[in-house]
């Protein structure tokens, strides 16, 4: 592997920095806001259902989440919600967008070790403005040769990125916390997939089967990738 790989791509949310816990915290506050109408777990189910229905229209990220929360309020209250509830929902969304960047352990150490030896890329889903803001606030931008903020992470999206980078699939390694988005599509097109799990994963990103592949690597901490790539 180390002799083939030229480009290492990193997912951002929950791979470079904390993300999903902030969404879950916001969701808990949102469910509490509607507890006079439905139990917490039912509101959570309704929100997830709305998110899935809106995915093709809104894509991923905090703004899409905020719009889905607003729509969930209208559904749960049968369009009778007090405007104060909608105002509070939007406030929760803005708070989510303004969260500080918390780098995950070992991230900066890994980027310093690999920088200059490989082309390093960010390949992440989400809202363009929000992800650009997070990257700038993270202080990590100087490590990266290219930033790719993707509307989705399907095989065709990775093929487009690989063409843009002017490399072969076997020269591309993707590292991230989602088997579904960061690993499986890349393996399917001939690249390398490295899974570094995060303690919490959005339901939409979970898969229920084990991955076995000659180009698949599982690590427990991001720092474990360095000795696999450097002599």
C-alpha positions as CSV (number, residue, x, y, z in Angstrom):
1,X,0.0,0.0,0.0
2,X,2.6,2.6,1.1
3,X,4.3,2.3,-2.3
4,X,1.1,2.9,-4.3
5,X,-0.7,5.6,-2.4
6,X,-0.1,9.2,-3.6
7,X,-3.2,11.0,-2.2
8,X,-4.7,10.6,1.3
9,X,-8.2,12.0,1.7
10,X,-9.7,12.7,5.1
11,X,-13.3,13.0,6.1
12,X,-13.9,16.0,8.3
13,X,-16.8,15.6,10.7
14,X,-16.0,13.1,13.5
15,X,-12.7,12.3,11.8
16,X,-10.8,15.5,12.1
17,X,-13.1,17.3,14.6
18,X,-16.2,16.7,16.8
19,X,-19.5,16.9,15.0
20,X,-22.2,14.3,15.7
21,X,-22.4,14.9,19.5
22,X,-23.3,18.5,18.8
23,X,-26.1,17.4,16.5
24,X,-27.3,14.9,19.1
25,X,-27.2,17.6,21.8
26,X,-29.3,19.9,19.6
27,X,-31.8,17.1,18.9
28,X,-32.3,16.4,22.6
29,X,-33.1,20.1,23.2
30,X,-35.4,20.1,20.2
31,X,-37.3,17.0,21.4
32,X,-37.7,18.6,24.8
33,X,-39.2,21.6,23.1
34,X,-42.0,19.5,21.7
35,X,-42.6,17.2,24.8
36,X,-46.1,18.7,25.3
37,X,-47.1,17.2,21.9
38,X,-45.2,13.8,21.7
39,X,-42.7,11.8,23.7
40,X,-39.0,12.5,23.1
41,X,-38.3,9.3,21.1
42,X,-41.3,9.8,18.9
43,X,-40.2,13.4,18.0
44,X,-36.8,12.0,17.3
45,X,-38.2,9.4,14.9
46,X,-40.3,12.0,13.2
47,X,-37.3,14.3,12.8
48,X,-35.2,11.5,11.3
49,X,-38.1,10.6,8.9
50,X,-38.2,14.2,7.7
51,X,-34.5,14.4,7.3
52,X,-34.5,11.3,5.1
53,X,-37.3,12.7,3.0
54,X,-35.4,16.0,2.6
55,X,-32.0,14.6,1.9
56,X,-32.2,14.7,-1.9
57,X,-33.4,18.4,-1.7
58,X,-31.3,19.8,1.1
59,X,-28.2,17.5,1.3
60,X,-26.3,17.2,4.5
61,X,-25.2,19.6,7.2
62,X,-26.5,21.9,10.0
63,X,-28.7,24.1,7.7
64,X,-30.5,21.1,6.3
65,X,-31.0,19.8,9.8
66,X,-32.5,23.2,10.9
67,X,-34.9,23.2,8.0
68,X,-35.9,19.6,8.9
69,X,-36.5,20.6,12.5
70,X,-38.8,23.5,11.4
71,X,-40.8,21.1,9.2
72,X,-41.0,18.6,12.1
73,X,-42.4,21.3,14.4
74,X,-45.2,21.9,11.8
75,X,-45.9,18.2,11.4
76,X,-45.9,17.4,15.1
77,X,-48.1,20.3,16.0
78,X,-50.3,20.0,12.9
79,X,-49.4,23.5,11.9
80,X,-50.6,25.0,15.2
81,X,-47.2,25.6,16.8
82,X,-46.7,28.7,18.8
83,X,-44.3,31.0,16.9
84,X,-42.0,31.0,19.9
85,X,-41.4,27.2,19.3
86,X,-40.3,27.9,15.7
87,X,-38.2,30.8,16.9
88,X,-36.5,28.6,19.5
89,X,-35.9,25.9,16.8
90,X,-34.1,28.4,14.6
91,X,-32.1,29.6,17.5
92,X,-31.0,26.0,18.2
93,X,-29.9,25.7,14.5
94,X,-27.9,28.9,14.7
95,X,-26.2,27.7,17.9
96,X,-25.3,24.4,16.1
97,X,-23.7,26.4,13.3
98,X,-21.7,28.5,15.8
99,X,-20.2,25.5,17.7
100,X,-16.5,25.7,18.4
101,X,-14.1,23.4,16.6
102,X,-12.8,20.6,18.8
103,X,-10.0,18.7,17.0
104,X,-9.9,15.0,17.7
105,X,-6.9,13.5,19.5
106,X,-3.9,12.9,17.2
107,X,-5.2,14.7,14.2
108,X,-2.7,17.5,14.0
109,X,0.2,15.0,14.8
110,X,-0.9,12.8,11.9
111,X,-1.2,15.6,9.4
112,X,2.2,16.9,10.4
113,X,3.7,13.5,9.9
114,X,2.2,12.9,6.4
115,X,2.3,16.5,5.1
116,X,4.9,16.8,2.3
117,X,5.1,13.0,1.8
118,X,1.6,12.6,0.3
119,X,-0.9,15.0,-1.2
120,X,-3.4,15.5,1.6
121,X,-7.1,16.2,0.8
122,X,-10.3,16.9,2.7
123,X,-13.2,15.1,1.2
124,X,-16.3,15.7,3.2
125,X,-20.1,16.1,2.9
126,X,-22.1,19.0,4.1
127,X,-23.0,22.6,3.5
128,X,-20.2,24.5,1.6
129,X,-20.2,27.6,3.7
130,X,-20.4,25.7,7.0
131,X,-17.6,23.3,6.1
132,X,-15.3,26.1,4.8
133,X,-15.9,28.0,8.0
134,X,-15.1,24.9,10.2
135,X,-11.9,24.2,8.2
136,X,-10.8,27.8,8.6
137,X,-11.5,27.8,12.3
138,X,-9.7,24.4,12.8
139,X,-6.3,25.8,11.7
140,X,-5.7,22.7,9.6
141,X,-6.2,24.2,6.2
142,X,-2.4,24.7,5.4
143,X,-1.9,20.9,5.6
144,X,-4.2,20.3,2.6
145,X,-3.5,20.3,-1.1
146,X,-7.2,20.3,-2.0
147,X,-10.6,20.7,-0.3
148,X,-13.5,18.8,-1.8
149,X,-16.9,19.5,-0.1
150,X,-19.2,17.0,-1.7
151,X,-23.0,16.9,-2.0
152,X,-22.8,13.2,-1.5
153,X,-20.2,10.4,-1.2
154,X,-21.3,7.8,-3.8
155,X,-18.9,6.0,-6.1
156,X,-19.5,8.6,-8.9
157,X,-18.5,11.4,-6.5
158,X,-15.2,9.7,-5.6
159,X,-14.5,8.9,-9.3
160,X,-15.0,12.6,-10.1
161,X,-12.6,13.6,-7.3
162,X,-10.0,11.0,-8.5
163,X,-10.2,12.4,-12.1
164,X,-9.7,15.9,-10.7
165,X,-6.6,14.8,-8.8
166,X,-5.3,13.1,-12.0
167,X,-4.5,9.8,-10.2
168,X,-5.5,6.1,-10.5
169,X,-8.0,4.7,-7.9
170,X,-5.3,2.5,-6.4
171,X,-3.2,5.6,-5.6
172,X,-6.1,7.1,-3.6
173,X,-6.7,6.4,0.1
174,X,-9.8,7.6,2.0
175,X,-9.8,7.8,5.8
176,X,-13.0,8.4,7.8
177,X,-15.4,7.3,10.5
178,X,-18.2,6.1,8.2
179,X,-18.0,2.7,6.6
180,X,-21.0,3.6,4.4
181,X,-19.7,6.9,3.1
182,X,-15.9,6.9,3.5
183,X,-14.9,3.3,2.9
184,X,-17.3,1.1,0.8
185,X,-17.6,3.4,-2.2
186,X,-13.8,3.9,-2.4
187,X,-13.2,0.1,-2.2
188,X,-15.7,-0.4,-4.9
189,X,-13.9,1.8,-7.4
190,X,-10.4,0.4,-6.6
191,X,-9.1,2.7,-3.9
192,X,-8.0,2.1,-0.3
193,X,-10.5,2.6,2.6
194,X,-9.4,3.2,6.2
195,X,-12.0,3.1,8.9
196,X,-11.3,5.0,12.1
197,X,-14.5,4.6,14.2
198,X,-16.0,7.4,16.3
199,X,-17.9,6.6,19.5
200,X,-21.2,7.9,18.0
201,X,-22.5,7.6,14.4
202,X,-25.6,9.1,12.8
203,X,-28.2,6.4,12.1
204,X,-28.1,7.1,8.4
205,X,-24.4,6.3,8.2
206,X,-24.5,2.9,10.0
207,X,-24.3,-0.5,8.2
208,X,-25.0,-3.9,9.7
209,X,-22.5,-6.1,8.0
210,X,-18.8,-6.7,8.4
211,X,-16.4,-5.3,5.8
212,X,-13.7,-7.7,4.5
213,X,-11.5,-6.5,1.6
214,X,-7.9,-6.6,0.7
215,X,-7.7,-2.8,0.5
216,X,-9.6,-2.2,3.7
217,X,-7.9,-1.2,6.9
218,X,-9.5,-0.8,10.3
219,X,-7.7,1.3,12.9
220,X,-8.9,2.3,16.4
221,X,-7.0,5.7,16.6
222,X,-6.1,8.0,13.7
223,X,-2.4,7.9,14.7
224,X,-2.2,4.2,13.8
225,X,-2.3,5.1,10.1
226,X,1.2,6.7,10.2
227,X,3.3,3.6,10.7
228,X,1.3,1.9,7.9
229,X,2.2,4.6,5.4
230,X,5.7,5.7,6.4
231,X,8.8,3.6,6.5
